[in-house]
Amino acid sequence: MVLQYSAVGIQNESHMATDISDYWKDLERLETSIGYAVWNCSLDLPVRLVAISEGGIGGWCLGGGDEHLRICRDVVP
């Protein structure tokens, strides 16, 4: 007998992490998102795999904040 299961992909909101507390906030958001997704998707088959996007923890370093403004203020008129 072949066991059947389902997989869930999570595309969560994450913010650029600048210190450890930012990582913990992203992990708490992920915990909530995974809980809802597993509950919702387990109606037909049990969920055995959860995939998280590449920037799901810690976000993307796209610039921003005071340091970014200080550097770019002289470059961009």
C-alpha positions as CSV (number, residue, x, y, z in Angstrom):
1,M,0.0,0.0,0.0
2,V,1.4,3.4,-1.0
3,L,0.9,6.1,1.7
4,Q,-0.4,9.3,0.3
5,Y,0.3,12.7,1.8
6,S,0.4,16.4,0.7
7,A,3.0,19.1,0.7
8,V,2.5,22.8,1.4
9,G,4.5,25.8,0.2
10,I,4.6,28.9,2.5
11,Q,5.1,32.3,1.0
12,N,5.3,34.4,4.1
13,E,5.9,38.1,4.8
14,S,9.4,38.6,6.1
15,H,11.3,41.7,6.9
16,M,15.0,42.4,6.5
17,A,16.6,41.1,9.7
18,T,19.1,43.4,11.3
19,D,19.4,41.7,14.7
20,I,18.4,38.5,16.4
21,S,15.0,39.8,17.5
22,D,14.0,40.3,13.8
23,Y,14.8,36.6,13.1
24,W,12.6,35.6,16.0
25,K,9.7,37.7,14.7
26,D,10.0,36.0,11.3
27,L,10.1,32.6,13.0
28,E,7.0,33.4,15.0
29,R,5.2,34.5,11.8
30,L,6.3,31.3,10.1
31,E,5.0,29.2,13.0
32,T,1.6,30.8,12.7
33,S,1.6,30.4,8.9
34,I,2.7,26.8,9.0
35,G,0.0,26.0,11.6
36,Y,-2.8,27.4,9.5
37,A,-1.5,25.9,6.3
38,V,-1.1,22.4,7.8
39,W,-4.6,22.6,9.4
40,N,-6.2,23.8,6.2
41,C,-4.5,21.4,3.8
42,S,-4.8,18.3,6.0
43,L,-8.5,18.0,5.3
44,D,-8.0,15.5,2.5
45,L,-4.5,14.1,3.1
46,P,-2.0,14.6,6.0
47,V,0.7,17.2,5.3
48,R,4.2,15.7,5.6
49,L,6.3,18.4,3.9
50,V,6.3,22.2,4.3
51,A,8.5,24.3,2.0
52,I,9.6,27.8,2.9
53,S,10.7,30.4,0.4
54,E,14.4,31.3,0.1
55,G,14.0,34.6,1.9
56,G,11.4,33.2,4.4
57,I,13.7,33.7,7.4
58,G,15.6,37.0,7.6
59,G,14.2,38.5,4.4
60,W,16.2,40.0,1.7
61,C,18.9,42.6,2.2
62,L,17.6,45.2,-0.3
63,G,18.8,48.3,1.4
64,G,16.9,50.6,3.6
65,G,17.2,52.2,6.9
66,D,19.3,55.1,8.1
67,E,22.6,53.8,6.8
68,H,21.1,53.3,3.3
69,L,19.7,56.8,3.2
70,R,23.0,58.3,4.4
71,I,24.9,56.5,1.6
72,C,22.4,57.2,-1.2
73,R,21.7,60.8,-0.2
74,D,24.9,61.9,-1.9
75,V,24.6,59.7,-4.9
76,V,21.0,60.3,-5.9
77,P,20.0,64.0,-6.4
